[in-house]
Amino acid sequence: MVFGFVTEALVGLLCIVLGLVLWIGKKVSILHRYHYKNVKAEDIPAYTRLMGIGLMLIGVGICVTGLLNFLYSPWWWIPLVVGFVSGGVVFCVAQKKYNGSIMG
């Protein structure tokens, strides 16, 4: 159980840190080029903000899942689903709004 918690916490923190790098650092280059090839230069700050927030939502969901799993809660899966769905929705909104389509 401890190994699972540590692994989930590290993966969640990695997602949160990468989300902050995207959002605060505006490092769009950590994404694949096809994700932002149609994003205008003036829209990069808004695009990286949304993509960073989406990635951080996923990271928080993973961290909370690890904590609940460590505490033997039967509801450990709820933050994982909520984090991935909410983060995925934010990703899709950002892709559609700034890249022109969800699929690239």
C-alpha positions in Angstrom: 0.0 0.0 0.0 2.8 2.4 0.8 4.4 1.8 -2.6 1.1 2.5 -4.4 0.6 5.7 -2.4 4.2 6.9 -3.1 3.8 6.0 -6.8 0.5 7.8 -7.2 1.7 10.8 -5.2 4.8 11.1 -7.4 2.8 10.8 -10.7 0.2 13.3 -9.4 2.9 15.7 -8.4 4.6 15.3 -11.7 1.4 16.2 -13.5 0.9 19.2 -11.2 4.4 20.5 -11.8 4.1 20.1 -15.5 0.8 21.9 -15.4 2.4 24.8 -13.6 5.2 24.8 -16.1 2.6 25.0 -18.9 0.5 27.6 -17.1 3.0 29.9 -15.3 6.0 29.3 -17.5 4.0 29.3 -20.8 6.2 26.4 -22.0 4.0 25.2 -24.9 7.0 23.3 -26.2 6.5 20.5 -23.7 3.4 19.5 -25.7 3.5 17.7 -29.0 3.7 20.2 -31.9 0.4 19.0 -33.4 -1.4 20.1 -30.2 -0.6 23.7 -30.8 0.3 24.0 -34.5 -2.8 26.2 -35.2 -2.7 28.3 -32.0 -1.9 31.9 -32.8 1.1 33.5 -31.0 -1.1 35.9 -29.1 -3.3 33.0 -27.8 -0.4 31.0 -26.4 -0.8 32.4 -22.8 -4.5 31.6 -22.7 -4.0 28.2 -24.3 -1.1 27.2 -21.9 -3.2 28.4 -19.0 -6.1 26.1 -19.9 -3.9 23.2 -20.7 -1.9 23.6 -17.5 -5.1 23.8 -15.4 -6.4 20.6 -17.1 -3.1 18.8 -16.3 -3.2 20.0 -12.7 -6.8 18.7 -12.3 -5.6 15.3 -13.4 -2.6 15.5 -11.0 -4.8 16.5 -8.0 -7.2 13.6 -8.8 -4.3 11.2 -8.9 -2.8 12.5 -5.6 -6.2 12.3 -3.8 -6.7 8.8 -5.2 -3.4 7.7 -3.8 -4.3 9.1 -0.4 -7.7 7.5 -0.3 -6.2 4.2 -1.5 -3.6 4.4 1.3 -6.4 5.0 3.8 -8.3 1.9 2.5 -11.3 3.9 1.4 -13.6 2.1 -1.0 -14.2 5.4 -2.7 -10.6 5.9 -4.0 -11.7 5.8 -7.6 -14.0 8.8 -7.4 -11.3 11.5 -7.4 -9.5 9.7 -10.2 -12.6 9.7 -12.4 -13.4 13.3 -11.5 -9.8 14.4 -12.1 -9.5 12.7 -15.5 -12.9 13.8 -16.8 -12.6 17.4 -15.6 -9.1 17.7 -16.9 -10.1 16.0 -20.2 -13.0 18.5 -20.6 -10.6 21.4 -20.1 -8.1 19.9 -22.6 -10.9 19.6 -25.2 -12.2 23.1 -24.6 -8.7 24.5 -25.0 -8.0 22.4 -28.2 -11.3 23.4 -29.8 -11.1 27.1 -28.9 -7.4 27.7 -29.7 -6.3 25.0 -32.1 -9.5 24.8 -34.2 -10.4 21.1 -33.4 -10.1 18.6 -30.7 -8.1 16.1 -32.8 -5.4 18.4 -34.1 
